[in-house]
Amino acid sequence: SHELRTPLTSIQTHLEAMIDGVWEPSPERLNSVNEEVIRLSHLVNQLKNLAKYDNEKNKLQISEVDLKQLIKNIIYNNQSFAFEKNIKIEYYLEEIIAKVDKEKISQVIVNLISNAIRYTNCNCKTEGKIVIRLYKENDFIKINIKDNGIGIPKESLDYIFERFYRVDKSRCRNTGGTGVGLTICKSIIDLHKGKIEVKSEINEGSEFIITLPS
């Protein structure tokens, strides 16, 4: 409720001030209100996705999936966002066919890559880097997504997969999420009898490691 209330309060305050003549409805003021509306819409969509996932979380549509091609497609779809922030994406992908739920695994990869882009190069002054690896190790499938971004505080590492938990100290201005994405990622990987782990250091970056049975 706090996450919903904050943008709503901001929108109401701005609109009331303009209606009462305290502020002029300038392009800057209207743009500020519009940004809050966009943020609110994003939050509502995330909550809708979470509710949908909760209703369908025990349903897996298993098929044989070319993980290399799947990950490459997701990387291509996100390269423009990375380019805008001066972030280079490198990838090293082995040829692996896995029996997984394609849509749900895609959701995990999209979320992790989006997070890596979001929390890398907040000031856009230095080159960011994201490295994605897909390989087999000891009969397990491994997917690593590593960035050189702002990192996560040590005291938060045990909680980042909990629902609605947000690492405020590691957030760049205006990039805060809803604390839902990583929860869904973990649930999806758990459903596949795998695990997801994270390693991170403040100002050094984060690495998410997915392990799936082959």
N, C-alpha and C positions, 0 to 999 in steps of 0.2 A: 504493500500500500504506500510505503514511503517513496518507492521508485516512481509510482504513478502520480503521487501528490506533488512531487517537486516540479516537474514540468507544467502541470496544470496550474499550480500556484503562480508560476512565472508568467504564463500566458494570461491568466486572469488579471494579475497586477498591471501588466503592460496595457491590456485592453481597457481596463478601468481608468488608468491614467490618461489614455488618449481620449476616451469618451468624456471625461471630466475636464479636458482641456489642459491638464497639467503638462502633458507631453504632446508635441506635435507628431502626427502620424507620418513621420519621415520614412524614406526607404530603409534607413538603418534600423529604426525601431521595428518596422514591419518585417524586415529580414530576421531580426532577433526572435520575433514571435514565430516566424515560419520555421526556424531551426528547432525551436522547442516542439512544434507540432510534428516535425519529422522524427525527432527523438522519441516522442510519445508513441508515434505510429510504429516505430521500430520495436519499442518495448512491448506493445500490444501484440505485434506479430510474433515476437519471441515467446510470449506467454501462450499464445494460441498454438504455436508449434509444440510447446511443452505439454499442453493439455492433450493435443493429438497424439504425441508420443506416448504419454501415460496410458492412453486407451489402446495403443497398438504395440506396446513395448515387448510383449511376449510373442509377437508374430514375426518370424523370420522367413523371408523368401530366398531360400538358398539356391544358388546356381553357380556354375563354373565361371569365374571372372578373371580376366586378364588384368592383374593388378598394375603391371607396368603401364599399360595403355590408359587405365583408369586414372592413375596418378598424373600421368603426363597431360591428359586432357584438363584436369583440375588446375595444374600449374599454368597451362596456356591461358586458361580463363582468368587467372589472377595476375598475370604478368603486367598488365597495364596498370593495375593498382600499385604493384611494387615499383614500377618504373616512375610513377608519379612521386614516390617518396625516396627515389634514388637508392632502391634496394635491388641487389642482384640475387637471383634465385639460381642455385646450382642443384643438379639432381643426378643421382647415380642409382639406376634402377635395373635390377636383374629381371630376367624373364621368369615370371611366376604366375601360375594359374592356381587360384584358390577357390574353395567352396565357401562362399560368403553371401550375405545379403548385399547386393550391389548398391542399392539406394542408401542403406544405412551406413555402410562403410564409406561411401562417398560423402555422406554428411559429416562423418568424423574427420576425414581428410580436409574437406572444405573448411570446417571450423578451425582446425589447428593451423592451417596455412593462413587463413584470414587473421587469426590472432597474432601469428608471427609477423605479418605485415603491419598490423595495427600497432604493435608495441615495439617495433623496430624503427629507429630514425624518427623520433617524434619531432626533433628540431630540423630534420632534413639537411644538416650541415655536413655530415660525414656519410660515407657509403655504408649502407646496411647490407647484410648478407644472410641469406637463408639457404641451408643445405638440407636436401631431402634424400634419404636413402631407403632403398627397398632391397632386402637380401634374405637369405636363409641362414640360420645358425642353429646347429644342433636339432635339426628336424622341426624348427619353429620358423615362422615367417616374422620378420622384423621390419617395422617402418619407423624411421627416425626423422624427426623434423626439428632442426636446430637453427636458432637465430642468434644474432649478436646484439639483441635489443636491450631493453631496460631491466629485464630480469624480474624475479619474484623474491620477496623477502623470505629468509629461511623459516621464520616463524609461521609463514602462511602455506608452506608446501604441503602440510598434512591436511589442509582444508580446501584446497582449490577445486576439488571435485564435488564438494558439497553444494547442494542446491542453494542458489541465490547468494553464495559467498563471493565477495568481491575484494580483490587485493588493492585497496585504495592507494597504498604507498607506491605501487608499481605502475600506476596509471598515468599516462600523459594527459594533459588537459584536453577535454572534449573527446576522449576515446573510451570512456567507461562503458563496460558491457552490463548485462543484466544478471550475470552469475548463473546462467542457465546452460550455456553451450558446453562447458566441460563436464557438467553433470550428465548430459545426454551422451556425450562421447564415452564416458566411463560405462554407462549402462549398456550401450551398444556393444562395446568390447567385451563386457561381462557376459552378455547374451551369446557371444561367439566363443565363450570359454577361454578368452584371452585375458590380457591385462594391459593397463596403460600406466606408465610411470613418468615422472618429471624430475629433471635435474636443472637447477638454476642458481645463478649468482647475480646479485644486484649489479647493474651496469655492465654485466658480462654476457647476459643472454640466457635463454632457456632452451632445453632440449626435451621433447616429448618422445617417449619410446613406446611403441605399440608392439606387443607380442601376440601372435595368433597361432593356433595349432595348424600344421600343414596337412 
